[in-house]
Amino acid sequence: MTEQPTPADETPAEDGVPAADDARARLESIDEAPLDEHVGVYEDVHRRLQEGLADLDER
């Protein structure tokens, strides 16, 4: 079963995984960030997700 894409004007619900929820919130700020800051936002989101995966591996 495939998930239906979320329309751009709807925010998906938090999924209870703190790293994923934090990364999603950070990524949502990209619209307000100047273009030259987008790479930094993407790098931050990537770092947050990597840390979240590492935390899951430690469990």
C-alpha distance matrix in Angstrom:
0.0 3.8 6.7 9.5 12.7 15.4 18.5 21.4 23.5 21.2 21.3 18.2 19.1 20.5 18.3 21.4 21.8 25.2 25.1 21.8 23.1 26.5 25.1 23.1 26.3 28.4 26.2 26.5 30.2 30.0 30.8 34.1 35.1 37.4 36.0 38.1 36.4 32.8 33.0 34.2 31.4 28.8 30.8 31.0 27.2 26.8 29.5 28.0 24.6 26.6 28.6 25.7 24.3 27.9 28.2 25.1 26.7 29.8 28.4
3.8 0.0 3.8 6.5 9.2 12.2 15.3 18.0 20.4 18.3 18.5 15.7 17.3 18.8 17.0 20.4 20.5 23.6 23.2 19.7 21.0 24.2 22.5 20.3 23.5 25.4 23.0 23.3 27.0 26.6 27.2 30.6 31.6 33.8 32.3 34.5 32.9 29.3 29.6 31.0 28.1 25.6 27.8 28.1 24.4 24.1 27.0 25.7 22.4 24.6 26.9 24.1 23.0 26.7 27.2 24.4 26.1 29.4 28.3
6.7 3.8 0.0 3.7 6.3 8.8 12.1 14.8 16.9 14.7 14.8 12.0 13.7 15.5 14.3 17.9 18.3 21.2 21.0 17.3 18.1 21.3 19.9 17.3 20.3 22.5 20.2 20.1 23.8 23.7 24.3 27.5 28.7 31.2 30.0 32.3 30.5 27.0 27.7 28.9 25.8 23.6 26.1 26.0 22.2 22.5 25.4 23.7 20.7 23.4 25.4 22.6 22.0 25.8 26.0 23.5 25.7 28.7 27.6
9.5 6.5 3.7 0.0 3.8 6.4 9.1 12.3 14.3 12.5 13.5 11.5 13.9 16.3 15.9 19.7 20.4 22.8 22.6 18.9 19.1 22.2 20.7 17.7 20.3 22.5 19.9 19.3 23.0 22.8 22.7 26.1 27.6 29.9 28.8 31.5 29.9 26.4 27.5 28.9 25.7 23.8 26.7 26.7 23.0 23.6 26.7 25.1 22.5 25.4 27.4 24.8 24.5 28.3 28.5 26.4 28.7 31.7 30.6
12.7 9.2 6.3 3.8 0.0 3.8 6.3 8.9 11.5 10.2 11.2 9.9 13.0 15.4 15.6 19.4 19.7 21.7 21.1 17.3 17.5 20.1 18.3 15.2 17.7 19.6 16.7 16.0 19.6 19.2 19.1 22.5 24.0 26.2 25.1 27.8 26.4 22.8 24.1 25.6 22.5 20.6 23.8 23.8 20.3 21.2 24.4 23.0 20.7 23.7 25.9 23.5 23.6 27.3 27.7 26.0 28.4 31.3 30.6
15.4 12.2 8.8 6.4 3.8 0.0 3.8 6.3 8.2 6.5 7.7 7.0 10.4 13.2 14.2 17.9 18.7 20.2 20.0 16.3 15.7 18.2 16.9 13.3 15.3 17.5 15.0 13.6 17.2 17.3 16.9 20.1 21.9 24.4 23.8 26.7 25.0 21.8 23.5 24.7 21.2 20.0 23.2 22.8 19.4 20.9 24.0 22.1 20.3 23.7 25.4 23.0 23.7 27.4 27.4 26.0 28.7 31.3 30.6
18.5 15.3 12.1 9.1 6.3 3.8 0.0 3.8 5.5 5.5 8.2 9.2 12.7 15.7 17.3 20.8 21.7 22.8 22.5 19.0 18.0 20.1 18.7 15.0 16.3 18.4 15.7 13.6 16.9 16.8 15.5 18.7 21.0 23.2 22.8 25.9 24.6 21.5 23.7 25.1 21.7 20.9 24.4 24.1 20.9 22.8 25.9 24.2 22.8 26.2 28.0 25.8 26.8 30.4 30.4 29.3 32.0 34.5 33.9
21.4 18.0 14.8 12.3 8.9 6.3 3.8 0.0 3.8 5.6 7.6 9.6 13.3 15.7 17.8 21.0 21.6 22.1 21.5 18.2 17.0 18.5 16.9 13.4 14.2 15.8 13.0 10.7 13.6 13.3 11.8 15.0 17.3 19.5 19.2 22.4 21.1 18.2 20.7 22.0 18.7 18.2 21.9 21.6 18.8 21.0 24.0 22.5 21.6 25.1 26.7 25.0 26.2 29.6 29.8 29.1 31.9 34.2 34.0
23.5 20.4 16.9 14.3 11.5 8.2 5.5 3.8 0.0 3.8 6.7 9.7 12.8 15.6 18.2 21.2 22.3 22.5 22.5 19.4 17.6 19.0 18.1 14.4 14.4 16.5 14.4 11.3 13.9 14.4 12.5 15.0 17.9 20.4 20.7 24.0 22.5 20.0 22.9 23.8 20.3 20.4 24.0 23.2 20.6 23.2 25.9 24.0 23.4 27.1 28.3 26.5 28.1 31.4 31.1 30.6 33.6 35.7 35.2
21.2 18.3 14.7 12.5 10.2 6.5 5.5 5.6 3.8 0.0 3.8 6.3 9.2 12.3 14.8 17.9 19.3 19.9 20.3 17.1 15.1 17.1 16.7 12.9 13.1 15.8 14.1 11.3 14.4 15.5 14.4 16.8 19.5 22.4 22.8 25.8 23.8 21.3 23.8 24.3 20.7 20.6 23.9 22.8 19.8 22.4 24.9 22.6 21.8 25.5 26.6 24.3 25.9 29.3 28.7 27.9 31.1 33.1 32.3
21.3 18.5 14.8 13.5 11.2 7.7 8.2 7.6 6.7 3.8 0.0 3.8 6.4 8.9 11.8 14.6 15.9 16.2 16.7 13.7 11.4 13.4 13.3 9.5 9.7 12.7 11.5 8.9 12.3 13.9 13.6 15.7 18.1 21.3 21.9 24.5 22.1 19.7 22.0 22.0 18.3 18.3 21.4 19.9 16.9 19.6 21.8 19.2 18.6 22.4 23.1 20.9 22.7 26.0 25.2 24.6 27.9 29.7 29.0
18.2 15.7 12.0 11.5 9.9 7.0 9.2 9.6 9.7 6.3 3.8 0.0 3.8 6.5 8.6 11.8 13.2 14.3 14.9 11.6 9.8 12.7 12.6 9.1 10.3 13.5 12.4 10.8 14.4 15.9 16.3 18.6 20.5 23.7 24.0 26.3 23.8 21.1 22.8 22.9 19.1 18.6 21.4 19.9 16.5 18.7 20.9 18.2 17.0 20.7 21.5 18.8 20.3 23.7 22.9 21.9 25.1 27.1 26.1
19.1 17.3 13.7 13.9 13.0 10.4 12.7 13.3 12.8 9.2 6.4 3.8 0.0 3.8 6.2 9.0 11.2 12.4 14.0 11.2 8.9 12.1 13.1 10.1 10.8 14.4 14.2 12.8 16.1 18.2 18.9 20.7 22.5 26.0 26.6 28.7 25.8 23.4 25.0 24.5 20.8 20.5 22.8 20.8 17.6 19.8 21.4 18.2 17.2 20.8 21.0 18.0 19.7 23.0 21.6 20.5 24.0 25.6 24.2
20.5 18.8 15.5 16.3 15.4 13.2 15.7 15.7 15.6 12.3 8.9 6.5 3.8 0.0 3.8 5.7 7.7 8.7 10.6 8.3 5.7 9.2 10.7 8.6 9.4 12.9 13.4 12.8 15.7 18.0 19.4 20.9 22.2 25.8 26.4 28.0 24.9 22.7 23.9 23.0 19.4 19.2 21.0 18.6 15.5 17.7 18.8 15.4 14.5 18.0 17.8 14.7 16.7 19.7 18.1 17.3 20.9 22.2 20.9
18.3 17.0 14.3 15.9 15.6 14.2 17.3 17.8 18.2 14.8 11.8 8.6 6.2 3.8 0.0 3.8 5.6 8.1 9.9 7.6 6.7 10.5 11.6 10.2 11.9 14.9 15.2 15.3 18.4 20.3 22.0 23.7 24.7 28.1 28.4 29.8 26.7 24.3 24.9 24.1 20.8 20.0 21.4 19.3 16.0 17.5 18.5 15.2 13.6 16.7 16.6 13.1 14.5 17.7 16.1 14.6 18.1 19.7 18.1
21.4 20.4 17.9 19.7 19.4 17.9 20.8 21.0 21.2 17.9 14.6 11.8 9.0 5.7 3.8 0.0 3.8 5.9 8.8 8.0 7.0 10.1 12.1 11.7 12.8 15.6 16.7 17.1 19.6 21.8 23.9 25.1 25.9 29.4 29.9 31.0 27.7 25.6 26.1 24.8 21.6 21.1 22.0 19.5 16.6 18.0 18.3 14.7 13.6 16.4 15.4 11.9 13.8 16.3 14.0 12.9 16.6 17.5 15.7
21.8 20.5 18.3 20.4 19.7 18.7 21.7 21.6 22.3 19.3 15.9 13.2 11.2 7.7 5.6 3.8 0.0 3.8 5.7 5.4 6.1 8.6 10.0 10.6 12.3 14.3 15.3 16.5 18.9 20.7 23.2 24.6 24.8 28.2 28.4 29.1 25.7 23.7 23.7 22.3 19.4 18.7 19.1 16.7 14.0 14.9 14.9 11.4 10.1 12.7 11.8 8.1 10.0 12.6 10.6 9.6 13.4 14.5 13.3
25.2 23.6 21.2 22.8 21.7 20.2 22.8 22.1 22.5 19.9 16.2 14.3 12.4 8.7 8.1 5.9 3.8 0.0 3.8 5.5 5.1 6.0 8.4 9.8 10.5 12.1 14.0 15.3 17.1 19.2 21.9 22.7 22.7 26.2 26.8 27.2 23.7 22.1 22.1 20.3 17.5 17.4 17.5 14.6 12.4 13.9 13.3 9.6 9.6 12.2 10.5 7.6 10.7 12.6 10.3 10.8 14.4 14.9 14.2
25.1 23.2 21.0 22.6 21.1 20.0 22.5 21.5 22.5 20.3 16.7 14.9 14.0 10.6 9.9 8.8 5.7 3.8 0.0 3.8 5.5 5.2 6.0 8.5 9.9 10.5 12.1 14.2 15.8 17.3 20.4 21.4 20.9 24.0 24.3 24.5 21.0 19.3 19.0 17.2 14.7 14.2 14.0 11.4 9.1 10.2 9.6 5.9 5.8 8.6 7.4 4.9 8.2 10.2 9.0 9.9 13.1 14.1 14.3
21.8 19.7 17.3 18.9 17.3 16.3 19.0 18.2 19.4 17.1 13.7 11.6 11.2 8.3 7.6 8.0 5.4 5.5 3.8 0.0 3.8 5.5 5.1 6.0 8.6 9.8 10.3 12.2 14.5 15.8 18.6 20.1 20.0 23.2 23.2 23.9 20.7 18.4 18.4 17.3 14.3 13.3 14.1 12.0 8.8 10.1 10.9 7.7 6.3 9.8 9.9 7.2 9.3 12.4 11.7 11.6 14.7 16.4 16.4
23.1 21.0 18.1 19.1 17.5 15.7 18.0 17.0 17.6 15.1 11.4 9.8 8.9 5.7 6.7 7.0 6.1 5.1 5.5 3.8 0.0 3.8 5.5 5.1 6.2 8.6 9.9 10.6 13.0 15.0 17.4 18.6 19.0 22.5 23.0 24.1 20.7 18.7 19.4 18.1 14.7 14.6 15.8 13.2 10.4 12.6 13.2 9.7 9.5 13.1 12.6 10.1 12.8 15.5 14.2 14.3 17.8 19.0 18.5
26.5 24.2 21.3 22.2 20.1 18.2 20.1 18.5 19.0 17.1 13.4 12.7 12.1 9.2 10.5 10.1 8.6 6.0 5.2 5.5 3.8 0.0 3.8 5.4 5.1 6.2 8.6 9.9 11.2 13.4 16.2 16.8 16.8 20.2 21.0 21.6 18.0 16.6 17.1 15.2 12.1 12.7 13.4 10.3 8.2 11.1 11.0 7.5 8.8 12.1 11.2 9.7 13.0 15.0 14.0 15.0 18.2 19.1 19.3
25.1 22.5 19.9 20.7 18.3 16.9 18.7 16.9 18.1 16.7 13.3 12.6 13.1 10.7 11.6 12.1 10.0 8.4 6.0 5.1 5.5 3.8 0.0 3.8 5.4 5.1 6.1 8.6 10.1 11.3 14.5 15.7 15.2 18.3 18.5 19.1 15.8 13.8 14.1 12.7 9.5 9.3 10.4 7.9 5.0 7.8 8.8 6.0 6.6 10.2 10.5 9.5 12.1 14.5 14.4 15.3 18.0 19.5 20.1
23.1 20.3 17.3 17.7 15.2 13.3 15.0 13.4 14.4 12.9 9.5 9.1 10.1 8.6 10.2 11.7 10.6 9.8 8.5 6.0 5.1 5.4 3.8 0.0 3.8 5.4 5.0 6.2 8.9 10.3 12.7 14.4 14.8 18.1 18.3 19.7 16.6 14.2 15.3 14.5 10.9 10.7 12.8 10.9 7.7 10.5 12.3 9.7 9.6 13.4 14.0 12.4 14.6 17.5 17.2 17.5 20.5 22.2 22.3
26.3 23.5 20.3 20.3 17.7 15.3 16.3 14.2 14.4 13.1 9.7 10.3 10.8 9.4 11.9 12.8 12.3 10.5 9.9 8.6 6.2 5.1 5.4 3.8 0.0 3.8 5.5 5.2 6.9 9.5 11.6 12.5 13.2 16.8 17.8 19.2 15.9 14.2 15.8 14.5 10.9 11.9 13.9 11.4 9.2 12.7 13.7 11.0 12.0 15.6 15.6 14.3 17.1 19.6 18.9 19.6 22.8 24.0 24.1
28.4 25.4 22.5 22.5 19.6 17.5 18.4 15.8 16.5 15.8 12.7 13.5 14.4 12.9 14.9 15.6 14.3 12.1 10.5 9.8 8.6 6.2 5.1 5.4 3.8 0.0 3.8 5.4 5.4 7.4 10.4 10.9 10.6 14.1 15.0 15.9 12.4 11.0 12.4 10.8 7.2 8.8 10.7 8.1 6.7 10.5 11.4 9.5 11.2 14.4 14.5 14.2 16.9 19.0 18.8 20.1 22.8 24.0 24.7
26.2 23.0 20.2 19.9 16.7 15.0 15.7 13.0 14.4 14.1 11.5 12.4 14.2 13.4 15.2 16.7 15.3 14.0 12.1 10.3 9.9 8.6 6.1 5.0 5.5 3.8 0.0 3.8 5.3 5.5 8.5 10.3 10.0 13.2 13.3 14.7 11.7 9.3 11.0 10.6 6.8 7.2 10.2 8.9 6.6 9.9 12.1 10.8 11.4 14.7 15.8 15.3 17.4 19.9 20.3 21.0 23.6 25.3 26.0
26.5 23.3 20.1 19.3 16.0 13.6 13.6 10.7 11.3 11.3 8.9 10.8 12.8 12.8 15.3 17.1 16.5 15.3 14.2 12.2 10.6 9.9 8.6 6.2 5.2 5.4 3.8 0.0 3.8 5.4 6.8 8.6 9.8 13.2 13.9 16.0 13.3 11.2 13.7 13.4 9.7 10.7 13.8 12.3 10.3 13.7 15.7 14.0 14.7 18.1 18.9 18.0 20.3 23.0 22.9 23.5 26.4 28.0 28.3
30.2 27.0 23.8 23.0 19.6 17.2 16.9 13.6 13.9 14.4 12.3 14.4 16.1 15.7 18.4 19.6 18.9 17.1 15.8 14.5 13.0 11.2 10.1 8.9 6.9 5.4 5.3 3.8 0.0 3.8 5.5 5.7 6.5 10.3 11.7 13.6 10.7 9.5 12.4 11.6 8.3 10.6 13.3 11.7 10.9 14.4 15.9 14.6 16.1 19.3 19.8 19.5 22.1 24.3 24.3 25.4 28.1 29.4 30.1
30.0 26.6 23.7 22.8 19.2 17.3 16.8 13.3 14.4 15.5 13.9 15.9 18.2 18.0 20.3 21.8 20.7 19.2 17.3 15.8 15.0 13.4 11.3 10.3 9.5 7.4 5.5 5.4 3.8 0.0 3.8 5.5 5.1 8.0 8.5 10.7 8.3 6.4 9.6 9.8 6.9 8.6 11.8 11.3 10.6 13.6 15.7 15.2 16.4 19.2 20.4 20.4 22.5 24.8 25.3 26.4 28.7 30.4 31.3
30.8 27.2 24.3 22.7 19.1 16.9 15.5 11.8 12.5 14.4 13.6 16.3 18.9 19.4 22.0 23.9 23.2 21.9 20.4 18.6 17.4 16.2 14.5 12.7 11.6 10.4 8.5 6.8 5.5 3.8 0.0 3.8 5.6 8.0 8.8 11.9 10.5 8.9 12.6 13.2 10.6 12.2 15.5 15.1 14.3 17.2 19.4 18.8 19.8 22.8 24.0 23.8 25.8 28.3 28.7 29.5 32.1 33.8 34.5
34.1 30.6 27.5 26.1 22.5 20.1 18.7 15.0 15.0 16.8 15.7 18.6 20.7 20.9 23.7 25.1 24.6 22.7 21.4 20.1 18.6 16.8 15.7 14.4 12.5 10.9 10.3 8.6 5.7 5.5 3.8 0.0 3.8 6.6 9.0 11.6 9.9 9.8 13.5 13.3 11.1 13.6 16.5 15.6 15.5 18.7 20.3 19.7 21.3 24.1 24.8 24.9 27.4 29.4 29.7 30.9 33.5 34.8 35.7
35.1 31.6 28.7 27.6 24.0 21.9 21.0 17.3 17.9 19.5 18.1 20.5 22.5 22.2 24.7 25.9 24.8 22.7 20.9 20.0 19.0 16.8 15.2 14.8 13.2 10.6 10.0 9.8 6.5 5.1 5.6 3.8 0.0 3.8 6.3 8.1 6.1 6.7 10.3 9.9 8.5 11.3 13.7 13.2 13.9 16.8 18.2 18.2 20.0 22.4 23.2 23.9 26.2 28.0 28.5 30.0 32.3 33.6 34.8
37.4 33.8 31.2 29.9 26.2 24.4 23.2 19.5 20.4 22.4 21.3 23.7 26.0 25.8 28.1 29.4 28.2 26.2 24.0 23.2 22.5 20.2 18.3 18.1 16.8 14.1 13.2 13.2 10.3 8.0 8.0 6.6 3.8 0.0 3.8 5.5 5.5 6.9 10.2 10.6 10.4 12.8 15.0 15.3 16.3 18.7 20.2 20.8 22.5 24.6 25.7 26.6 28.7 30.4 31.3 32.8 34.8 36.2 37.7
36.0 32.3 30.0 28.8 25.1 23.8 22.8 19.2 20.7 22.8 21.9 24.0 26.6 26.4 28.4 29.9 28.4 26.8 24.3 23.2 23.0 21.0 18.5 18.3 17.8 15.0 13.3 13.9 11.7 8.5 8.8 9.0 6.3 3.8 0.0 3.8 5.4 5.4 8.2 10.0 10.1 11.6 13.8 15.0 15.9 17.7 19.6 20.6 21.9 23.8 25.4 26.4 28.0 29.8 31.1 32.5 34.2 35.9 37.5
38.1 34.5 32.3 31.5 27.8 26.7 25.9 22.4 24.0 25.8 24.5 26.3 28.7 28.0 29.8 31.0 29.1 27.2 24.5 23.9 24.1 21.6 19.1 19.7 19.2 15.9 14.7 16.0 13.6 10.7 11.9 11.6 8.1 5.5 3.8 0.0 3.8 5.7 7.0 8.3 9.9 11.4 12.7 14.1 15.8 17.2 18.6 20.2 21.8 23.1 24.6 26.1 27.7 29.0 30.5 32.3 33.7 35.2 37.2
36.4 32.9 30.5 29.9 26.4 25.0 24.6 21.1 22.5 23.8 22.1 23.8 25.8 24.9 26.7 27.7 25.7 23.7 21.0 20.7 20.7 18.0 15.8 16.6 15.9 12.4 11.7 13.3 10.7 8.3 10.5 9.9 6.1 5.5 5.4 3.8 0.0 3.8 5.6 5.4 6.5 8.9 10.1 10.8 12.6 14.5 15.5 16.8 18.7 20.2 21.4 22.8 24.7 26.0 27.2 29.1 30.7 32.0 33.9
32.8 29.3 27.0 26.4 22.8 21.8 21.5 18.2 20.0 21.3 19.7 21.1 23.4 22.7 24.3 25.6 23.7 22.1 19.3 18.4 18.7 16.6 13.8 14.2 14.2 11.0 9.3 11.2 9.5 6.4 8.9 9.8 6.7 6.9 5.4 5.7 3.8 0.0 3.8 5.4 5.1 6.2 8.6 9.8 10.6 12.3 14.2 15.3 16.6 18.4 20.0 21.1 22.7 24.4 25.8 27.2 28.8 30.5 32.2
33.0 29.6 27.7 27.5 24.1 23.5 23.7 20.7 22.9 23.8 22.0 22.8 25.0 23.9 24.9 26.1 23.7 22.1 19.0 18.4 19.4 17.1 14.1 15.3 15.8 12.4 11.0 13.7 12.4 9.6 12.6 13.5 10.3 10.2 8.2 7.0 5.6 3.8 0.0 3.8 5.4 5.1 6.1 8.5 9.9 10.4 12.2 14.2 15.4 16.4 18.3 19.9 21.1 22.5 24.3 25.8 27.0 28.8 30.8
34.2 31.0 28.9 28.9 25.6 24.7 25.1 22.0 23.8 24.3 22.0 22.9 24.5 23.0 24.1 24.8 22.3 20.3 17.2 17.3 18.1 15.2 12.7 14.5 14.5 10.8 10.6 13.4 11.6 9.8 13.2 13.3 9.9 10.6 10.0 8.3 5.4 5.4 3.8 0.0 3.8 5.5 5.0 6.1 8.6 9.8 10.4 12.2 14.3 15.2 16.4 18.3 20.0 21.0 22.4 24.4 25.7 27.1 29.2
31.4 28.1 25.8 25.7 22.5 21.2 21.7 18.7 20.3 20.7 18.3 19.1 20.8 19.4 20.8 21.6 19.4 17.5 14.7 14.3 14.7 12.1 9.5 10.9 10.9 7.2 6.8 9.7 8.3 6.9 10.6 11.1 8.5 10.4 10.1 9.9 6.5 5.1 5.4 3.8 0.0 3.8 5.4 5.1 6.2 8.6 9.8 10.5 12.4 14.2 15.4 16.5 18.5 20.0 21.1 22.7 24.5 26.0 27.6
28.8 25.6 23.6 23.8 20.6 20.0 20.9 18.2 20.4 20.6 18.3 18.6 20.5 19.2 20.0 21.1 18.7 17.4 14.2 13.3 14.6 12.7 9.3 10.7 11.9 8.8 7.2 10.7 10.6 8.6 12.2 13.6 11.3 12.8 11.6 11.4 8.9 6.2 5.1 5.5 3.8 0.0 3.8 5.4 5.1 6.1 8.6 9.9 10.6 12.2 14.2 15.3 16.6 18.4 19.9 21.2 22.7 24.6 26.3
30.8 27.8 26.1 26.7 23.8 23.2 24.4 21.9 24.0 23.9 21.4 21.4 22.8 21.0 21.4 22.0 19.1 17.5 14.0 14.1 15.8 13.4 10.4 12.8 13.9 10.7 10.2 13.8 13.3 11.8 15.5 16.5 13.7 15.0 13.8 12.7 10.1 8.6 6.1 5.0 5.4 3.8 0.0 3.8 5.5 5.0 6.1 8.6 9.9 10.5 12.3 14.2 15.4 16.4 18.3 20.0 21.1 22.8 24.9
31.0 28.1 26.0 26.7 23.8 22.8 24.1 21.6 23.2 22.8 19.9 19.9 20.8 18.6 19.3 19.5 16.7 14.6 11.4 12.0 13.2 10.3 7.9 10.9 11.4 8.1 8.9 12.3 11.7 11.3 15.1 15.6 13.2 15.3 15.0 14.1 10.8 9.8 8.5 6.1 5.1 5.4 3.8 0.0 3.8 5.4 5.1 6.2 8.7 9.9 10.6 12.3 14.3 15.3 16.5 18.5 20.1 21.3 23.2
27.2 24.4 22.2 23.0 20.3 19.4 20.9 18.8 20.6 19.8 16.9 16.5 17.6 15.5 16.0 16.6 14.0 12.4 9.1 8.8 10.4 8.2 5.0 7.7 9.2 6.7 6.6 10.3 10.9 10.6 14.3 15.5 13.9 16.3 15.9 15.8 12.6 10.6 9.9 8.6 6.2 5.1 5.5 3.8 0.0 3.8 5.4 5.1 6.2 8.6 9.9 10.5 12.4 14.3 15.3 16.6 18.5 20.2 21.7
26.8 24.1 22.5 23.6 21.2 20.9 22.8 21.0 23.2 22.4 19.6 18.7 19.8 17.7 17.5 18.0 14.9 13.9 10.2 10.1 12.6 11.1 7.8 10.5 12.7 10.5 9.9 13.7 14.4 13.6 17.2 18.7 16.8 18.7 17.7 17.2 14.5 12.3 10.4 9.8 8.6 6.1 5.0 5.4 3.8 0.0 3.8 5.5 5.2 6.2 8.6 9.8 10.6 12.3 14.2 15.4 16.6 18.7 20.5
29.5 27.0 25.4 26.7 24.4 24.0 25.9 24.0 25.9 24.9 21.8 20.9 21.4 18.8 18.5 18.3 14.9 13.3 9.6 10.9 13.2 11.0 8.8 12.3 13.7 11.4 12.1 15.7 15.9 15.7 19.4 20.3 18.2 20.2 19.6 18.6 15.5 14.2 12.2 10.4 9.8 8.6 6.1 5.1 5.4 3.8 0.0 3.8 5.5 5.1 6.2 8.5 9.9 10.5 12.3 14.3 15.4 16.7 18.9
28.0 25.7 23.7 25.1 23.0 22.1 24.2 22.5 24.0 22.6 19.2 18.2 18.2 15.4 15.2 14.7 11.4 9.6 5.9 7.7 9.7 7.5 6.0 9.7 11.0 9.5 10.8 14.0 14.6 15.2 18.8 19.7 18.2 20.8 20.6 20.2 16.8 15.3 14.2 12.2 10.5 9.9 8.6 6.2 5.1 5.5 3.8 0.0 3.8 5.5 5.2 6.2 8.7 9.9 10.5 12.4 14.4 15.5 17.1
24.6 22.4 20.7 22.5 20.7 20.3 22.8 21.6 23.4 21.8 18.6 17.0 17.2 14.5 13.6 13.6 10.1 9.6 5.8 6.3 9.5 8.8 6.6 9.6 12.0 11.2 11.4 14.7 16.1 16.4 19.8 21.3 20.0 22.5 21.9 21.8 18.7 16.6 15.4 14.3 12.4 10.6 9.9 8.7 6.2 5.2 5.5 3.8 0.0 3.8 5.4 4.9 6.2 8.6 9.8 10.6 12.4 14.4 15.8
26.6 24.6 23.4 25.4 23.7 23.7 26.2 25.1 27.1 25.5 22.4 20.7 20.8 18.0 16.7 16.4 12.7 12.2 8.6 9.8 13.1 12.1 10.2 13.4 15.6 14.4 14.7 18.1 19.3 19.2 22.8 24.1 22.4 24.6 23.8 23.1 20.2 18.4 16.4 15.2 14.2 12.2 10.5 9.9 8.6 6.2 5.1 5.5 3.8 0.0 3.8 5.4 5.1 6.2 8.6 9.9 10.6 12.6 14.8
28.6 26.9 25.4 27.4 25.9 25.4 28.0 26.7 28.3 26.6 23.1 21.5 21.0 17.8 16.6 15.4 11.8 10.5 7.4 9.9 12.6 11.2 10.5 14.0 15.6 14.5 15.8 18.9 19.8 20.4 24.0 24.8 23.2 25.7 25.4 24.6 21.4 20.0 18.3 16.4 15.4 14.2 12.3 10.6 9.9 8.6 6.2 5.2 5.4 3.8 0.0 3.8 5.4 5.0 6.2 8.7 9.8 10.7 12.9
25.7 24.1 22.6 24.8 23.5 23.0 25.8 25.0 26.5 24.3 20.9 18.8 18.0 14.7 13.1 11.9 8.1 7.6 4.9 7.2 10.1 9.7 9.5 12.4 14.3 14.2 15.3 18.0 19.5 20.4 23.8 24.9 23.9 26.6 26.4 26.1 22.8 21.1 19.9 18.3 16.5 15.3 14.2 12.3 10.5 9.8 8.5 6.2 4.9 5.4 3.8 0.0 3.8 5.4 5.1 6.3 8.7 10.0 11.1
24.3 23.0 22.0 24.5 23.6 23.7 26.8 26.2 28.1 25.9 22.7 20.3 19.7 16.7 14.5 13.8 10.0 10.7 8.2 9.3 12.8 13.0 12.1 14.6 17.1 16.9 17.4 20.3 22.1 22.5 25.8 27.4 26.2 28.7 28.0 27.7 24.7 22.7 21.1 20.0 18.5 16.6 15.4 14.3 12.4 10.6 9.9 8.7 6.2 5.1 5.4 3.8 0.0 3.8 5.3 5.0 6.3 8.8 10.2
27.9 26.7 25.8 28.3 27.3 27.4 30.4 29.6 31.4 29.3 26.0 23.7 23.0 19.7 17.7 16.3 12.6 12.6 10.2 12.4 15.5 15.0 14.5 17.5 19.6 19.0 19.9 23.0 24.3 24.8 28.3 29.4 28.0 30.4 29.8 29.0 26.0 24.4 22.5 21.0 20.0 18.4 16.4 15.3 14.3 12.3 10.5 9.9 8.6 6.2 5.0 5.4 3.8 0.0 3.8 5.4 5.1 6.4 9.1
28.2 27.2 26.0 28.5 27.7 27.4 30.4 29.8 31.1 28.7 25.2 22.9 21.6 18.1 16.1 14.0 10.6 10.3 9.0 11.7 14.2 14.0 14.4 17.2 18.9 18.8 20.3 22.9 24.3 25.3 28.7 29.7 28.5 31.3 31.1 30.5 27.2 25.8 24.3 22.4 21.1 19.9 18.3 16.5 15.3 14.2 12.3 10.5 9.8 8.6 6.2 5.1 5.3 3.8 0.0 3.8 5.4 5.2 6.8
25.1 24.4 23.5 26.4 26.0 26.0 29.3 29.1 30.6 27.9 24.6 21.9 20.5 17.3 14.6 12.9 9.6 10.8 9.9 11.6 14.3 15.0 15.3 17.5 19.6 20.1 21.0 23.5 25.4 26.4 29.5 30.9 30.0 32.8 32.5 32.3 29.1 27.2 25.8 24.4 22.7 21.2 20.0 18.5 16.6 15.4 14.3 12.4 10.6 9.9 8.7 6.3 5.0 5.4 3.8 0.0 3.8 5.4 5.4
26.7 26.1 25.7 28.7 28.4 28.7 32.0 31.9 33.6 31.1 27.9 25.1 24.0 20.9 18.1 16.6 13.4 14.4 13.1 14.7 17.8 18.2 18.0 20.5 22.8 22.8 23.6 26.4 28.1 28.7 32.1 33.5 32.3 34.8 34.2 33.7 30.7 28.8 27.0 25.7 24.5 22.7 21.1 20.1 18.5 16.6 15.4 14.4 12.4 10.6 9.8 8.7 6.3 5.1 5.4 3.8 0.0 3.8 5.5
29.8 29.4 28.7 31.7 31.3 31.3 34.5 34.2 35.7 33.1 29.7 27.1 25.6 22.2 19.7 17.5 14.5 14.9 14.1 16.4 19.0 19.1 19.5 22.2 24.0 24.0 25.3 28.0 29.4 30.4 33.8 34.8 33.6 36.2 35.9 35.2 32.0 30.5 28.8 27.1 26.0 24.6 22.8 21.3 20.2 18.7 16.7 15.5 14.4 12.6 10.7 10.0 8.8 6.4 5.2 5.4 3.8 0.0 3.8
28.4 28.3 27.6 30.6 30.6 30.6 33.9 34.0 35.2 32.3 29.0 26.1 24.2 20.9 18.1 15.7 13.3 14.2 14.3 16.4 18.5 19.3 20.1 22.3 24.1 24.7 26.0 28.3 30.1 31.3 34.5 35.7 34.8 37.7 37.5 37.2 33.9 32.2 30.8 29.2 27.6 26.3 24.9 23.2 21.7 20.5 18.9 17.1 15.8 14.8 12.9 11.1 10.2 9.1 6.8 5.4 5.5 3.8 0.0
